[in-house]
Amino acid sequence: MRRISFAGLAALVSTAVLTAQTMRLEAMQGKSILLFTPHPDDDTFCCAGTLALLAKNRNTVRIVIYTNDDKGSYDPEMTSERLARIRKAEEERACGILGIPKENIVWLQYHDGMLEYANPRDLVEQATALIRTYRPEAVLSVDPGMETVRWHKTDHRMAASNTIDAIRAAEWHLYFPNQRLHQGLQPWKVPFAFFYYASARDANYFVNIDSVVDLKLTAAAAHVSQFAPAIDRYRPDWEPERLEKLKAGMRARLLRREGHYVEAFRSSRGFSQQ
């Protein structure tokens, strides 16, 4: 049997620690990835490039959507029920472009703008169960520290804080013990979290999306009803000229760093123990 010296063992441990510390999200392969989003579009707008890279690397990417986004239309003939169906189809189309099958989209079906009025305990229990079920290597979610999240965006505010609370609860077996007793769900400690919509001050992690930037723009454009003219008077498709103008405008607004297109996150490995 091969023997490893103490020095060799120490070197292996140091290498393992270094690997964990320098783990790149976009380099993960064959892992479970869980993204929580308040609406069926925030995942695409914030980090479609990163999601495309994760899907290319054969990770199992699942998207958890808190609301059905059934309110955001100025069309006087639109109904909530119809809009929810439209937004669902658009999300499935966008995810398909990125390589994420519709079976990997989890809809919690809260009404748009109403997430803060849901029962907080039930909501965090739902999210905790999903983390324990899918046991993700990384969780992506809205950054609760972003100014517009804290002060202006109601669903974003609740989605951010609820997901953080669920990450904390998921690792402790005495939180929601019924999940272990009745569903067989074991505690799970999330190794990595990446928060999107991070402010320029807080962003500390950047993913190069040069190779998938066109996929990001195409996926974003799949959310037709989120943009004019469809947001004012619904139509299911784009006029070619408008589509090209939209993509050019989005490309011009993409974050660039050291000459590359990037998506920004605030990364974290330490979570509240209390």
C-alpha positions in Angstrom: 0.0 0.0 0.0 1.3 3.4 -0.9 2.1 5.6 2.1 1.7 9.3 2.1 4.1 11.4 4.3 2.8 14.0 6.6 4.2 16.6 4.3 2.5 15.0 1.4 -0.8 14.8 3.2 -0.5 18.5 4.2 0.1 19.4 0.6 -3.0 17.5 -0.5 -5.1 19.2 2.2 -3.7 22.6 1.2 -4.5 21.9 -2.5 -8.1 20.9 -1.6 -8.5 24.1 0.5 -7.1 26.2 -2.3 -9.4 24.5 -4.9 -12.4 25.2 -2.7 -11.4 28.8 -2.2 -10.7 29.5 -5.9 -13.6 27.5 -7.3 -15.0 29.2 -10.3 -18.8 29.1 -10.8 -18.5 29.0 -14.5 -16.0 26.2 -14.4 -18.3 23.8 -12.4 -19.1 20.6 -14.2 -21.8 18.0 -13.4 -23.1 19.9 -10.4 -26.6 20.9 -9.2 -27.2 24.6 -9.5 -30.2 26.4 -8.1 -31.3 29.9 -9.1 -34.1 31.8 -7.3 -35.7 34.6 -9.2 -38.6 36.9 -8.3 -40.0 37.0 -11.8 -39.7 35.0 -15.1 -37.2 37.3 -16.7 -34.8 38.4 -13.9 -32.7 35.2 -14.4 -32.3 36.0 -18.1 -31.6 39.7 -17.7 -29.1 39.3 -14.9 -27.1 36.2 -15.7 -28.2 34.4 -18.9 -24.6 34.2 -19.9 -23.5 32.5 -16.7 -26.5 30.1 -17.0 -25.5 29.3 -20.6 -22.0 28.4 -19.5 -23.2 26.3 -16.7 -25.6 24.4 -19.0 -22.7 23.9 -21.5 -20.7 22.3 -18.7 -23.4 19.7 -18.1 -24.5 21.1 -14.8 -28.2 20.5 -13.9 -29.5 24.1 -13.7 -32.9 24.6 -12.1 -34.7 27.9 -12.0 -37.1 28.6 -9.1 -39.5 31.5 -9.9 -41.4 33.0 -7.0 -44.2 34.8 -9.0 -46.1 34.3 -12.2 -45.5 37.9 -13.3 -49.2 38.4 -14.1 -49.5 42.2 -13.7 -46.8 44.0 -15.7 -48.7 45.0 -18.9 -50.2 48.3 -20.0 -52.4 46.6 -22.6 -56.0 47.4 -21.6 -57.2 44.1 -23.1 -54.8 42.0 -21.2 -55.9 39.8 -18.3 -53.8 38.4 -15.5 -54.5 34.8 -16.5 -53.5 35.4 -20.1 -50.4 37.4 -19.1 -49.2 34.6 -16.7 -49.5 32.1 -19.6 -47.5 34.4 -21.9 -44.8 35.0 -19.4 -44.5 31.3 -18.7 -44.1 30.5 -22.4 -41.5 33.3 -22.8 -39.5 32.0 -19.8 -39.5 28.5 -21.2 -38.4 29.8 -24.6 -35.6 31.9 -23.0 -34.4 29.0 -20.9 -34.4 26.6 -23.9 -32.1 29.0 -25.7 -29.7 28.8 -22.8 -29.8 25.0 -22.7 -32.1 24.7 -19.7 -35.2 22.4 -20.3 -38.6 23.6 -19.2 -38.8 20.6 -16.8 -36.1 22.3 -14.7 -38.2 25.4 -14.1 -40.0 25.4 -10.7 -43.0 27.8 -10.5 -44.1 28.8 -7.0 -47.1 30.7 -8.6 -47.4 33.7 -6.3 -49.1 36.7 -7.9 -46.9 39.5 -9.2 -46.3 42.2 -6.6 -47.9 40.1 -3.8 -44.9 38.1 -2.6 -44.4 40.2 0.5 -48.0 39.5 1.5 -47.5 35.7 1.5 -47.1 33.9 4.8 -43.3 34.3 5.5 -43.0 31.0 7.4 -44.6 29.0 4.6 -42.5 30.8 2.0 -39.2 30.1 3.6 -40.2 26.5 4.3 -41.0 26.1 0.6 -37.6 27.4 -0.4 -35.8 25.3 2.3 -37.5 22.2 0.9 -36.2 22.9 -2.6 -32.6 23.4 -1.4 -32.8 20.2 0.6 -34.3 18.4 -2.4 -31.9 19.5 -5.1 -28.8 19.9 -2.8 -27.1 22.5 -5.0 -23.4 23.2 -5.1 -24.2 26.8 -5.7 -27.3 29.0 -5.2 -27.9 32.1 -7.2 -30.3 34.8 -6.0 -31.1 38.5 -5.8 -28.6 40.5 -3.7 -30.6 41.8 -0.7 -28.2 44.7 -0.3 -28.9 46.4 -3.7 -30.5 49.8 -3.2 -33.4 49.3 -5.6 -34.0 45.8 -4.1 -34.2 47.2 -0.6 -36.3 50.3 -1.3 -38.3 49.9 -4.5 -38.8 46.4 -5.8 -41.3 44.5 -3.6 -41.0 41.0 -5.0 -37.2 41.4 -5.3 -37.0 42.4 -1.7 -38.9 39.4 -0.4 -37.3 37.0 -2.8 -33.8 38.1 -1.7 -34.5 37.9 2.1 -36.5 34.7 1.8 -33.8 32.9 -0.1 -31.1 33.9 2.3 -33.2 32.6 5.2 -33.8 29.3 3.4 -30.1 28.9 2.8 -29.5 29.3 6.5 -32.4 27.0 7.6 -31.5 24.2 5.1 -28.4 23.1 6.9 -30.0 22.7 10.4 -32.1 19.6 10.9 -34.2 21.3 13.6 -35.6 23.8 11.1 -38.7 22.4 9.6 -38.1 18.9 11.0 -41.2 17.6 9.3 -39.3 17.7 6.0 -36.9 15.1 7.3 -39.6 13.1 9.1 -42.2 12.9 6.4 -40.4 13.7 3.1 -37.0 12.2 3.8 -35.2 15.5 3.1 -31.9 15.7 4.8 -30.2 19.0 5.8 -28.0 20.6 3.2 -25.3 23.2 3.6 -25.0 25.3 0.5 -21.3 25.6 -0.3 -21.4 28.7 -2.5 -23.9 31.6 -3.1 -23.7 34.2 -5.9 -26.0 37.2 -5.6 -26.9 39.0 -8.8 -28.1 42.6 -9.2 -25.1 43.4 -6.9 -24.1 47.0 -6.7 -20.9 48.2 -8.2 -19.6 48.7 -4.7 -20.4 45.1 -3.6 -19.7 43.1 -6.7 -16.7 40.9 -6.1 -17.0 38.2 -8.7 -17.2 38.5 -12.5 -18.0 35.9 -15.1 -16.6 36.4 -18.7 -19.5 35.8 -21.1 -17.8 36.7 -24.3 -18.5 33.3 -25.8 -22.2 33.4 -25.0 -23.1 37.0 -25.2 -25.3 36.5 -28.3 -27.2 33.7 -26.5 -27.8 36.1 -23.7 -29.2 38.8 -26.0 -31.4 36.3 -27.8 -32.7 34.8 -24.6 -33.5 38.3 -23.2 -35.3 39.2 -26.4 -37.5 36.1 -26.0 -39.3 38.0 -23.2 -41.3 39.9 -25.9 -44.1 41.1 -23.6 -41.6 42.9 -21.3 -40.7 45.4 -24.0 -42.4 48.0 -26.2 -44.5 47.7 -28.3 -45.8 44.4 -26.8 -46.0 45.7 -23.2 -48.4 48.4 -24.5 -50.4 46.3 -27.0 -49.5 42.7 -26.9 -48.0 41.0 -29.9 -46.1 37.7 -29.7 -43.2 38.5 -32.0 -40.8 41.2 -33.1 -40.5 43.3 -36.2 -36.9 42.5 -37.4 -35.8 46.2 -37.2 -37.1 46.6 -33.6 -35.4 43.3 -32.6 -32.1 44.4 -33.9 -32.4 47.8 -32.3 -33.3 46.1 -29.0 -30.3 43.8 -29.1 -27.9 46.6 -30.0 -29.2 48.7 -27.1 -28.8 45.8 -24.7 -25.3 45.0 -25.9 -24.3 48.6 -25.4 -25.5 48.4 -21.8 -23.7 45.2 -20.9 -21.1 45.4 -18.3 -17.5 45.4 -19.6 -14.4 44.7 -17.6 -10.8 44.6 -18.9 -12.2 44.5 -22.5 -14.6 41.6 -21.9 -18.3 41.3 -21.5 -19.0 40.1 -17.9 -21.8 39.4 -15.5 -21.3 40.7 -11.9 -22.1 39.0 -8.7 -21.4 39.3 -5.0 -20.1 35.9 -3.9 -20.3 34.5 -0.4 -19.3 31.3 1.4 -20.2 32.4 4.9 -23.8 32.4 6.1 -25.4 33.4 9.3 -25.4 30.6 11.9 -28.1 32.2 14.1 
